[in-house]
Amino acid sequence: MAELGWKVFTHDRRSPIQGGTAPVWSGALPVTVPTVALDTSDAECAAGWNYCADLATAFRIGGLWPTGRPSIAVAIEASADAITRGNKRRCSQLTLLRYATEAEVWAAL
């Protein structure tokens, strides 16, 4: 069974930590994002698609307002090569499944 989790993006669908010059995706869900290199070392922060097992942790790491506008929370499915390092997880590819519901956001807060 594939691992499920949560990822937080900025209001314009960019990484809250790494930023980037373009949004990760158009906004329509579900979508599978491009495969990236996965660092399988013991480092807690390293290359790969980073995500969290629970939404509260994803908000704590990614922030609620990293750019001055509200974050977007997305339920994800990780690729089979997913690894856990501390309270963070990463893999080489994510499928973005759906946006978090208002109830899920309130529960995470």
N, C-alpha and C positions, 0 to 999 in steps of 0.2 A: 504494500500500500504506500502511496506517495505521502510525503510529509507535507502537512499544511502549516501555515504560519501567517505572519502579518508583515507588511512593509509600509513605511511612511514615506510620502513624497511631498515636495513643496506644492503650493497651489497650482503651479504651472507644470506639474508632473516631472520634476527633476529630482535628483538625489538631494536630500537635505544636508548631507555631509560633503559629498564630492561636487555637487552642483552640476556643471556641464553646460555645453553651449546649446543643447537642444533638449526638448522634452524626451523622456524615455519612450513614451507611446502617445498616440493621438487622443486618448481618453476613452475610446470604446473598449468595452470588456465583454468577454474574456479575450486575452491576447498573450502569446508567448513571446518573451523578449529574446534578443539575440544571445547566443552562447558567448560566454567570456571565459578567460583563463581562471582557474580555481587554484588558489594557494592552499595546499593541504598541510602546511606547517602548523605548529602549535600556537602561532600568533593569534591573539584575539581579534585584531583588526588586520585584514589582509585582503588580497584580490579575490573577487568573486561577487556574486549577487548576495548582498547581506540582507538578513531579515531576522525576525524574532518569533519565538514560539507563541507569545501572547501579545496582545495589542498594548497593554499597559507598558511593557518593556520597550516596544517599538516606539511609543510616544516619548518615553523617557530618553531614549537614545537619539531619535530623530528630531524631537521637539514638536511643540504644538504650533508655534508661530516662527519658524526659523528665518523667514524672509519678511516678517511683518504681516503676513497673511496666513490664514488657517492652513494647516497641513491636510493632506489627503491620506486616508488610511485604506489599504487594499488587502484583502485576503488573497493569499498566494498558495501555489503548489510548487514545491521545490523539485528539482531534478534528482535523480537517484543517487548522485554523488554528494549529496548534502552532508555537511559536517557541523559539529557543534564545538564552539570554543567559548568557555565561560557562559555568559547569558546571550551570546550572539550566535547566529548560524549563518552559513554561506553555502552556495552551490554554484554550478556553472550556468544554470538556466532557471528562470522562473516563468510560471504561467500566472498571470494576474487574473484572478477569478472574478472578483466583484468588489465594489466599494463597501466599506463598513457601514452598517446601519447606525442610525442615531442612537439606538439603545446600546449597541456594542461600544460606541465611543463613550457614552456616559458611564457604562460599566467599567471601562478601562481607566477612566479618570478617577 
